Amino acid sequence: MGVPPSLASPQSDSRWFVVAAATGLSVIFGIFFSFGVFLDPLITEFGWSSALTSFVFSAYSLSYSLGAILIGRLADRYGVRITIALGGVLITLALVLSSRADAIWELYLTFGAMGGVGGAAFWIPPTKAVMEHFESSSSLNMAVSVVAVGTGAGTLLISPVAGFFITQFGWRTCYLLFALISAVISFLGVLVIKSPTKGGSSVTNANQTGQRLSDAIRTRNFWSLFGMYVLGCGIARYTVLVYIAVYVLAAGFPLQAGALCVGLIGGGSILGRLGSGLSSKFLPDNLILLVSFVLQGISSVAVVLSGNIWLIYSSAFVFGIGYGAYVPQFPLLTRKSFGMKSYGLVYGVISSGLGFGALAGPPIVGGLLSSATGSYFLSFVLSGAFSLVAAVMALLIRNRN
């Protein structure tokens, strides 16, 4: 079977460069997802409580989620390049200013608010650009999965780097290093990523069809995706991601061991994301989501039931596989359910569920509960329970081609 004429073009050949650049941008998320490695050094230096300090990450998640609505609308209206450039400026500035912070509110504003809005520009516009270059097919599924791999790779690589630099040079120097990395990657991303030229191809025509937000919010798929973001991602995933390093530290192991756990979550998520793209050829989307959240839930509990560091490492890796597998499914299901006409705005609103969940996750389920009980056991068990509720919600999704 020959290649369709609409796809046999220089634009078609260059679409994988767009995928590569979008993957590079998603690596930056490893900086934010490695916040758990910074948690104990911040508490030690300033004497803040665990709940108060972990709320820095919740502020990031909430700003990301609310910023996603704005970023999605800007990407729909002004294009992906402008919004990615905006994100690069915000993230780089946020990290530089975070390195100078002396009060908790400063980190809420810099790492939290500025970093969160900037992070939204490194996910929604790049995935929008990738989807604009592909027709609905297994190639699209794999392309989005590859982009999502960047987040896992970033967490895998950046967490151990953060642990080393914090130990050797301090957390402030580490943030300055990350600011430099962010500036370089965002500059390269803006150079490469762009929407396809408007024309009469099947790809560009598909980009003009779909539901508006007012129609999408009336559907079961919309609220199912939103609910899974709240429970399975915002509460369950972020609680474990933020607290696994300090849990390992409290169990008597060094900071580098906790940093490695965060890195293993990132490494496992790479396998999960690639597996998600491959399994989409023969498994329905909602079943992939179901299995993913079940793995995340079981491994969350296994972390605190593990008697030695190697079992904790194994549980962290399985947790990463579970969380990695569902990440590509959210943008893909948004496109399949609602089309590309208002993709940025619709996906932005769905993503806002992440922030609402993060308000209850790290600071309450993680911080306050662990402070009240003197243990992280219930925090991780509850995280596992929320993951399993999200798994049940996956059954409400109506699969569409």
Secondary structure, DSSP 4 states (H G I P E B T S, - for coil): -PPPTTTSSHHHHHHHHHHHHHHHHHHTHHHHHTHHHHHHHHHHHH---HHHHHHHHHHHHHHHHHHHHHHHHHHHHH-HHHHHHHHHHHHHHHHHHHTT--SHHHHIIIIIIIHHHHHHHTTHHHHHHHHHTS-SSHHHHHHHHHHHHHHHHHHHHHHHHHHHHHHHH-HHHHHHHHHHHHHHHHHHHHHH--PPPPSSSHHHHHTT-B--HHHHTTSHHHHHHHHHIIIIIIIIIHHHHHHHHHHHHHTT--HHHHHHHHHHHHHHHHHHHHHHHHHTTTS-HHHHHHHHHHHHHHHHHHHHH--SHHHHHHHHHHHHHHHHHHTTHHHHHHHHHHBSTTHHHHHHHHHHHHHHHHHHIIIIIIIIHHHHHTSSHHHHHHHHHHHHHHHHHGGGPPP--
